[in-house]
């Protein structure tokens, strides 16, 4: 565990602000997608799986479940549904037929890009309304936020 000079009270304050702020940011972006996305908006679990497969083409169901912190049987059910919807392809591993590798269909890749574009445009518009100091602070915090996300995705011991 890293040593730092932040007090427990400071850490608790930052945690409380993030707990309140991050879901609000997510809801705002999610609402924007719901309003602007020209297709029915997939549920969050499906979007998370689409994003993960897009970034990790050929991932297995088990790997995706571990990365998304979901139960493998839930991811398997999502994959079955999304395969039927034409969003995912399940390809057998040539060495072990019991293992399937996941790939986005062209439709899913396009829709995933559209969702990212809507979210990015909405976020960019909000960022343009901030002061230069606020933008600098957010830019400086990006590395720390990514490190925090990695910590949260590590197995609990």
N, C-alpha and C positions, 0 to 999 in steps of 0.2 A: 504494500500500500504506500503511495507516495506521501512524503512529508510536505506539509504546507502550513502557512501561517493563518489560514482562514479559520475562524472560530466555528464551533458547532452551530451557534446561532446564525452566523453568516451562511453557512451551508444549508441550514434548514430554511432560511429566507429564500435563497436562490432556488431550492427545490420547490418551495411553495409557489413561487412566481412561475416557474417552468410548468408545474402541474396545472396551473390555471391558464397559462398562455398557449402552450402547445396545442391542446385540444381546440381552443378557440381559433387558432390559425388553421388547423386542419378542417374544422367545420366551415370556416369562411371559404376555403378553397374548394371543399366538397360541394358546397352550395352553388358556387360559381360553375363547377362542372355540371351539376344537375340542371342549371339554367341554360348553359351554352352548348353542351355536348349534344350533337344532333342524333344520337342513338340513346336507347335506354342505358342509364348509368349502371354499370355492374356493381354489385355489393363490394364493400371494402375488401373482404377476404379474396374475392376474385381479382380485384385490381392489384392487391399485394402480390398474388401469385403471378399475374401477368408481368408485373414489373420485375419480379425476381427471375422469371424464365427469360425475359427479354435481356436482362443483364448476365444471365448464366445459361446460355443456350445449351441444351443437352443435359441439363440437371436431372437427377432422378427424383421420384416422389419423396423418398426418404430424405434426401439432401435438402429439398425444398421445405419439407416439414420442419427439419431441424433449424434451418436458417430463419424461417418465419415463426418459429416457436409454436407450431401447431401440431396436433396429433396426426400421425401418418394416415390413419383411416379417414380423417376429415379432409386432408389434402387429396387423398385418393378419390373421395367422393366429389370434390371440387373438380378434379381433373376429368372424371367421367362426365360430369355435367358440361364442362367447358369444351370437351371433345365433341360432345353431341351438339353443342352450339356453334361448332366450327371455329373455336378460338384457340384450341391447343391440339397438337398432334402428339401422339404417344408412339414412339418408335422403339421396337425391341432392340436390346443390346445384342450384338452379333455373337458375343462370347457366352452370354447367359440370358436365355430367353425369358427368365422370370423377371428380369430388370427392364424397365421401360425408361427411355430418355424423353424429356419433354421439350417441345419446340413450339414457338408461336406460329400460327398460321399468318399468311399475309394480311388478312383482315384484322387479326388481333394486333399485329405489329402496327398497322395504320391507326387503329383506334387508340392504342396505347400512346402513340405519338400525339394524337389529337388531344387526349386528356392532359398529357404533359404540356402541350402548347397552351391550352386554356389556363391551366394552373400557373404556368410560367408567365403568361401575359398579365394575369390578374395580380400576381405577386410583384411583377416588375412595375405595374402601375402604382401599387401601394408603396413600393420602395422609392419611386420618384417623388412621392409626397413627403419623404423624410428629409431631415436636415443632413448636411454633409457629415456632421459629427455622428449622427445616428447611423448613417450608412457605413462610416469608418468603423464604428463599434461593432456593427453586425458583421462586417467583413472580417474583423479581427476575431470574432467569436466563432466563425465557421469551423475552424480546426477543432476548437474545444467542443462544439456541438457534435461533430463527427466522432470524436473520442468518447463523448458521453454515450452516443448511440451504440458504439462498439461495446462499451462497458455494460450497457443494458442488455445486449444480446449474448453476453457470455453466460455460460451455465451458472446457476446459483449454487454456491458451495455451503 
